Amino acid sequence: MKNNRKIISILIICNLFWSVSVPAQHFNKKEIISQMTKVADWQLAQSWSTDKPGNPPTGSRSWEAGAFYPGVADAYRATKNGKYLEALKLMAEANQYERGPQLRNADDQAILQTYLEMYAFTRDPKLLTATKRTLDSIMLSPKPGRVEYSWCDLLFMGPPIWSRYSAITKDQKYLDYLTEIYWDASENLQNKTYKLFYRDNRFKTIVGPSGKPIFWSRGNGWVVAGLARTLEAMPARYPVRKKYENLLIELASSLKSLQQPDGFWKSDLLDPQVYPMGETSGTAFFCYGIAWAINHKLLDRNEYLPVVLKAWNALNGAVLADGKLGFVQPGGDRPYLSKSNMSNWYAAGGFLMAGNQVLKFAR
């Protein structure tokens, strides 16, 4: 009898462990909305810092904001809850509809993306003014793409502004200028063997512990998510569109084999054992970009939907009970550790953007 009780106890424990550890095998609309709401509400309740020790000031004009507020726009699209549109309006008003201080730094341009998205909701012309002034000024004094976008993060921050403003104004010159600088930057930063992006030129000669090149997860996440957001506003018949699409397909193919069994992409893509914990910011941007590509018929659904499902389940496992998204690598320029209590605005934005895409697969 004792042995039988032991066996039954072991089976009960195993069943409990299995029920907790095995992820959902499909996307559930109600659960997705619930998680997006939790993450958006928790992050919006936080205060923007105006002073980061050792770093430039941050705030609602910063690159962190430029990555977060597109997620709020997607939370509004997904939930139709007016509080998210109100949050966007309050942010834009607090910013006086302006970007960050440096004209030629795409980090300071990034918040313009959200103003342009808001224009589709409100048609408020004040939302276009800073973008027009910024893009026109840049075109008056052109620089090569490898100078304009000298590190790969900027391929998220800047390009979607050009394609979205071109779509709003129906003026192709903005898209043509983007194409000129985008492909010069891409040619400079992409490794042709691994089909992945270096963070910047320094990493062309830096290797990791195993002797492999260092390809930073979030850095490549910026490229993937930036491509999806750039393509989203690009006309279907734009002559160079296919080239952008092919790059997104190429990156997705490379990333598919680098996803780990737990659903995450680790901070160092080729050396996952260096930082073996989950990392949510890179994973969120990959989840978003790959899901977007499936939804826009660029990737085969049967092949890539399991990749997205694993990533989405992994991300949800990092959402704490109060809605805080953990395991976020802090701001930086290379792979680094993350912990369960580490969070940041940009990762929450990536999560919300991913949520709005996976919602389209939901039952």
GISULUR-V100872 format. One record per residue. N is the residue number from 1. SS is DSSP state (H for helix, E for strand, L for the rest). PHI is phi in radians with two decimals (* if undefined). Layout:
N,SS,PHI ; N,SS,PHI
//
This chain:
1,L,* ; 2,H,-1.06 ; 3,H,-1.09 ; 4,H,-1.09 ; 5,H,-1.11 ; 6,H,-1.09 ; 7,H,-1.09 ; 8,H,-1.08 ; 9,H,-1.08 ; 10,H,-1.09 ; 11,H,-1.12 ; 12,H,-1.09 ; 13,H,-1.07 ; 14,H,-1.09 ; 15,H,-1.15 ; 16,H,-1.11 ; 17,H,-1.09 ; 18,H,-1.10 ; 19,H,-1.17 ; 20,H,-1.47 ; 21,H,-1.51 ; 22,L,-1.42 ; 23,L,-1.27 ; 24,L,-1.06 ; 25,L,-1.69 ; 26,L,-2.69 ; 27,L,-1.61 ; 28,L,-1.95 ; 29,H,-1.00 ; 30,H,-1.08 ; 31,H,-1.18 ; 32,H,-1.11 ; 33,H,-1.03 ; 34,H,-1.07 ; 35,H,-1.20 ; 36,H,-1.06 ; 37,H,-1.11 ; 38,H,-1.04 ; 39,H,-1.18 ; 40,H,-1.08 ; 41,H,-1.16 ; 42,H,-1.11 ; 43,H,-1.19 ; 44,H,-1.14 ; 45,L,-1.36 ; 46,L,-1.43 ; 47,L,-1.74 ; 48,L,-1.27 ; 49,L,-1.44 ; 50,L,-1.87 ; 51,L,-2.60 ; 52,L,-1.95 ; 53,L,-0.93 ; 54,L,1.40 ; 55,L,-2.34 ; 56,L,-1.08 ; 57,L,-1.00 ; 58,L,-2.02 ; 59,L,2.93 ; 60,L,-1.39 ; 61,L,-1.87 ; 62,L,-1.37 ; 63,H,-1.16 ; 64,H,-1.06 ; 65,H,-1.15 ; 66,H,-1.08 ; 67,H,-1.60 ; 68,H,-1.41 ; 69,H,-1.19 ; 70,H,-1.04 ; 71,H,-1.20 ; 72,H,-1.14 ; 73,H,-1.05 ; 74,H,-1.25 ; 75,H,-1.10 ; 76,H,-1.14 ; 77,H,-1.07 ; 78,H,-1.30 ; 79,H,-1.77 ; 80,L,1.06 ; 81,L,-1.51 ; 82,H,-1.08 ; 83,H,-1.14 ; 84,H,-1.34 ; 85,H,-1.15 ; 86,H,-1.10 ; 87,H,-1.09 ; 88,H,-1.13 ; 89,H,-1.12 ; 90,H,-1.10 ; 91,H,-1.08 ; 92,H,-1.06 ; 93,H,-1.14 ; 94,H,-1.09 ; 95,L,-1.43 ; 96,L,0.96 ; 97,L,1.07 ; 98,L,-1.91 ; 99,L,-1.64 ; 100,L,-1.23 ; 101,L,-1.28 ; 102,L,-1.70 ; 103,L,-1.03 ; 104,L,-1.62 ; 105,L,-1.85 ; 106,H,-1.09 ; 107,H,-1.00 ; 108,H,-1.40 ; 109,H,-1.51 ; 110,L,-0.97 ; 111,L,-1.14 ; 112,H,-1.07 ; 113,H,-0.95 ; 114,H,-1.21 ; 115,H,-1.01 ; 116,H,-1.19 ; 117,H,-1.15 ; 118,H,-1.11 ; 119,H,-1.02 ; 120,H,-1.12 ; 121,H,-1.49 ; 122,H,-2.05 ; 123,L,1.01 ; 124,L,-1.45 ; 125,L,-1.11 ; 126,H,-1.06 ; 127,H,-1.29 ; 128,H,-1.77 ; 129,H,-1.06 ; 130,H,-1.15 ; 131,H,-1.15 ; 132,H,-1.03 ; 133,H,-1.07 ; 134,H,-1.18 ; 135,H,-1.17 ; 136,H,-1.12 ; 137,H,-1.12 ; 138,H,-1.11 ; 139,H,-1.20 ; 140,H,-1.24 ; 141,L,-2.37 ; 142,L,-1.16 ; 143,L,-2.27 ; 144,L,-1.05 ; 145,H,-1.02 ; 146,H,-1.22 ; 147,H,-1.65 ; 148,H,-1.09 ; 149,L,-2.13 ; 150,L,-1.50 ; 151,L,-2.30 ; 152,L,-1.21 ; 153,L,-0.96 ; 154,H,-1.19 ; 155,H,-1.29 ; 156,H,-1.64 ; 157,H,-1.17 ; 158,L,-1.74 ; 159,H,-0.96 ; 160,H,-1.07 ; 161,H,-1.14 ; 162,H,-1.13 ; 163,H,-1.22 ; 164,H,-1.25 ; 165,H,-1.18 ; 166,H,-1.06 ; 167,H,-1.17 ; 168,H,-1.16 ; 169,H,-1.50 ; 170,L,1.02 ; 171,L,-2.05 ; 172,H,-1.24 ; 173,H,-1.06 ; 174,H,-1.21 ; 175,H,-1.21 ; 176,H,-1.15 ; 177,H,-1.15 ; 178,H,-0.98 ; 179,H,-1.02 ; 180,H,-1.09 ; 181,H,-1.42 ; 182,H,-1.08 ; 183,H,-1.34 ; 184,H,-1.21 ; 185,H,-1.12 ; 186,H,-1.09 ; 187,H,-1.04 ; 188,H,-1.31 ; 189,H,-1.78 ; 190,E,-1.51 ; 191,L,-1.42 ; 192,L,-1.34 ; 193,L,-1.40 ; 194,L,-1.55 ; 195,L,1.08 ; 196,L,-2.05 ; 197,E,-1.84 ; 198,L,-1.20 ; 199,L,-1.14 ; 200,L,-2.81 ; 201,H,-1.09 ; 202,H,-1.02 ; 203,H,-1.39 ; 204,H,-1.22 ; 205,L,-2.11 ; 206,L,-1.83 ; 207,E,-2.13 ; 208,L,-1.50 ; 209,L,-1.00 ; 210,L,-1.54 ; 211,L,1.56 ; 212,L,-1.52 ; 213,E,-1.06 ; 214,L,-1.69 ; 215,L,-2.07 ; 216,E,-1.36 ; 217,H,-1.01 ; 218,H,-1.15 ; 219,H,-1.01 ; 220,H,-1.26 ; 221,H,-1.09 ; 222,H,-1.03 ; 223,H,-1.16 ; 224,H,-1.09 ; 225,H,-1.15 ; 226,H,-1.12 ; 227,H,-1.08 ; 228,H,-1.05 ; 229,H,-1.25 ; 230,H,-1.23 ; 231,H,-1.14 ; 232,H,-0.99 ; 233,L,-1.82 ; 234,L,-1.55 ; 235,L,-1.01 ; 236,L,-1.02 ; 237,L,-1.72 ; 238,L,-1.08 ; 239,L,-0.99 ; 240,L,-1.75 ; 241,H,-0.94 ; 242,H,-1.04 ; 243,H,-1.16 ; 244,H,-1.10 ; 245,H,-1.03 ; 246,H,-1.13 ; 247,H,-1.17 ; 248,H,-1.10 ; 249,H,-1.10 ; 250,H,-1.09 ; 251,H,-1.14 ; 252,H,-1.06 ; 253,H,-1.11 ; 254,H,-1.14 ; 255,H,-1.26 ; 256,H,-0.96 ; 257,L,-1.36 ; 258,L,-1.73 ; 259,L,-1.16 ; 260,L,-1.54 ; 261,L,-0.98 ; 262,L,-1.44 ; 263,L,1.69 ; 264,L,-1.51 ; 265,L,-1.72 ; 266,L,-1.40 ; 267,L,-1.02 ; 268,E,-1.79 ; 269,L,-1.08 ; 270,L,-1.55 ; 271,L,-2.18 ; 272,L,-1.09 ; 273,L,-1.28 ; 274,L,-1.18 ; 275,L,-2.23 ; 276,L,-1.34 ; 277,L,-1.26 ; 278,L,-1.12 ; 279,L,-2.43 ; 280,H,-1.55 ; 281,H,-1.22 ; 282,H,-1.07 ; 283,H,-1.09 ; 284,H,-1.11 ; 285,H,-1.20 ; 286,H,-1.15 ; 287,H,-1.02 ; 288,H,-1.06 ; 289,H,-1.12 ; 290,H,-1.23 ; 291,H,-1.09 ; 292,H,-1.04 ; 293,H,-1.16 ; 294,H,-1.14 ; 295,H,-1.12 ; 296,L,-1.87 ; 297,L,1.12 ; 298,L,-1.60 ; 299,L,-2.13 ; 300,L,-1.19 ; 301,H,-1.05 ; 302,H,-1.11 ; 303,H,-1.38 ; 304,H,-1.81 ; 305,H,-1.09 ; 306,H,-1.07 ; 307,H,-1.10 ; 308,H,-1.15 ; 309,H,-1.08 ; 310,H,-1.08 ; 311,H,-1.16 ; 312,H,-1.13 ; 313,H,-1.11 ; 314,H,-1.09 ; 315,H,-1.07 ; 316,H,-1.14 ; 317,H,-1.18 ; 318,L,-1.71 ; 319,E,-1.49 ; 320,L,-1.32 ; 321,L,-1.02 ; 322,L,-1.51 ; 323,L,1.81 ; 324,L,-1.23 ; 325,E,-1.56 ; 326,L,-1.68 ; 327,L,0.97 ; 328,L,-1.75 ; 329,L,-1.15 ; 330,L,-1.08 ; 331,L,-0.94 ; 332,L,-3.12 ; 333,L,-2.36 ; 334,L,-2.86 ; 335,L,-1.01 ; 336,L,-2.81 ; 337,L,-1.29 ; 338,L,-2.40 ; 339,L,-2.27 ; 340,L,-1.06 ; 341,L,-1.70 ; 342,L,-1.50 ; 343,L,-2.45 ; 344,L,-2.86 ; 345,H,-1.03 ; 346,H,-1.13 ; 347,H,-1.20 ; 348,H,-1.06 ; 349,H,-1.06 ; 350,H,-1.07 ; 351,H,-1.07 ; 352,H,-1.18 ; 353,H,-1.13 ; 354,H,-1.10 ; 355,H,-1.04 ; 356,H,-1.16 ; 357,H,-1.39 ; 358,H,-1.20 ; 359,H,-1.01 ; 360,H,-1.26 ; 361,H,-1.69 ; 362,L,-1.35 ; 363,L,-1.57
//
